[in-house]
Amino acid sequence: MSHQVEFGLWIFMLATFIGFEVIRRVPPLLHTPLMSLTNAISGISLVGSIILAGAGRGMMATVLGAIAVCASSINVVGGFMITDRMLKSFKRSGAGGEAR
Amino acid sequence: MSEWLLSLLYLGASIGFILSLKWLSHPTTARKGVRAGELGMAAAIIGTLLHAGIVDYRWILIAAFIGSAIGAALAIYMPMTAMPQRIALSHAFGALAAALVGTAEFLLVGGDLDTFTAGVLGLEMLLGYLTVTGSLIAFGKLQGIVRDKAWVFPGQNLMNIGVLAVGLVVVAALTMSPASTRLIPFLIVIGLAFGALFVLRIGGADMPTVISMLNSFAGLSGAALGFAIGNPILILAGALDGASGFLLSVFMCRAMNRSIVNGGFGGFGATPTAGAAQDQRPVRITSAEEVAMLLDTASLVIIVPGYGMAAAQAQHKVRELTTLLEKRGTEIRFAIHPVAGRMPGHMNVLLAEANVPYEQLYDLDDVNPDFPRCDVAIVIGANDVVNPAARHDPDSPIYGMPILDVDAARSVVVVKRSMRSGFSGIENELFYAPPTMMLFGDAKEVAGDLVHEVSKLPVPVLAR
């Protein structure tokens, strides 16, 4: 097993563990914003798409990469915006419009 | 740009993502969480753009601009009721990006891939493409483009498993000989076909589970891509997304008393319940005026909303009603079953948008002990989640499913269009129970009538 793979497995294992522990604490109240936030975060495929589209590895790579950049930026931009829009509507009683 | 700066930015991004999920554990810190996630994402993107390997920025910028515009438009104009559709659509986009990058990587490197990377990329493509079509079908079902009912025929499970098995064989072949890239189109077709077959098989009632599963798949395919191209931040974000989707599907299955396997390959969206004999017992029918009189003297009122309320756009009228009652000194709670909407937590978002304060939104376990001291429970648009048969009738398809114990309340008002049974086609005993009264009509109109009747009541002396 190469060093890189081993390193990757460590990250995967620890991130899954942290994910379970942190997400278990998200109340059902916020499960929809949770899903839309993790969606935005998984828009991180943008990183892989950028590397593919911009590395000058030929026509096929550039085209597929550009489509991937487009698809993942929909998730990044849309995901964060809509999560915020949802969370804005969660208010305490009597807190009228001063939600922060 | 130096290698260590990139590593540092990726590290910062990881911290941002983890904090963002951590802060989502409470409504007061949740928006800070979104900021943390955005900062993390910005760090990762800036780091990547400045990465030494990038030589051509033209297509990246054009594609990113188009994508951002579409994303922003979707975020601004999508109504909250359509949230499940939007989420399904974004699972499809996320999986498409990961699958395309994986495909290109495999086609470019092909024979030079080591066994591990070839295997991971193969699985990544299979998972990615099946999530694309699966999510698109889910989107179609939620949007009403594809028939909502489960599409079932004999031998279907066997066929689906067969298709998946062929896909896995192709992945194995690619792992053994990564140079045979001509197998890749087959893999793509099989992935796309399985995704569609898998979700067509599933009925509307199981949507919350399916959406969560697809969420998990999209995340895992991202993580697999991270392994293949050796990018740690992709592995981390994909693992977080995968874990979140997995946990949510477990919660949804638990809320419906199903196993994960059962959720995907069978269940009451699919099995036609044996004849569902029409019950001929009489029900007690009431009027808005009568309910208003009950509400007049109530000290605790619990509202039990279901998807029917959202479908009728009645949440704003319901909020008007509860505001009126609150002013009269009545305590209000909303009892929300985990599968009340079409995706996890959907009902909470809809009610929050209608300005219901979040302290009034109660989870199943927190509200059930309150029903015995509840004077009036108003069930509006919910059906299976309040059916007492789930507690005591082992023959019922929903037996064992955790339900809201509405029948323990002193009076129960069920707002319903007609006596037709719910999603699962199961007769609901609650309608015939002694404390229950039926209030027939469109949820929005009925809520409006109740607002009208309650506002005519004399103001109690105790409330100001």
Interface residues (C-beta under 8 A of the other chain):
Chain A: M1 S2 Q4 V5 F7 G8 I11 F12 A15 T16 I18 G19 F20 V22 I23 R24 R25 V26 P27 P28 L29 L30 H31 T32 P33 L34 M35 S36 L37 T38 N39 A40 I41 S42 G43 I44 S45 L46 V47 G48 S49 I50 I51 L52 A53 G54 A55 G56 R57 G58 M60 A61 T62 L64 G65 A66 I67 A68 V69 C70 A71 S72 S73 I74 N75 V76 V77 G78 G79 F80 M81 I82 T83 D84 R85 M86 L87 K88 S89 F90 K91 R92 S93 G94 A95 R100
Chain B: A13 F17 I18 S20 L21 K22 L24 S25 H26 P27 A30 R31 G33 V34 G37 E38 G40 M41 A44 I45 T48 L49 H51 G53 I54 V55 D56 Y57 W59 I60 I62 A63 A64 I66 G67 S68 I70 G71 A72 L74 A75 I76 M78 M80 M83 R86 I87 S90 H91 F93 G94 L96 A97 A98 L100 V101 T103 A104 E105 L107 L108 D114 F116 T117 I211 S212 N215 A218 G219 G222 A223 L225 G226 F227 I229 G230 N231 P232 I233 L234 I235 L236 A237 G238 A239 L240 D241 G242 A243 S244 G245 L247 L248 F251 I336 P338 G341 M343 P344 G345 H346 N348 V349 A352 E353 N355 P357 Y358 E359 Q360 L361 D363
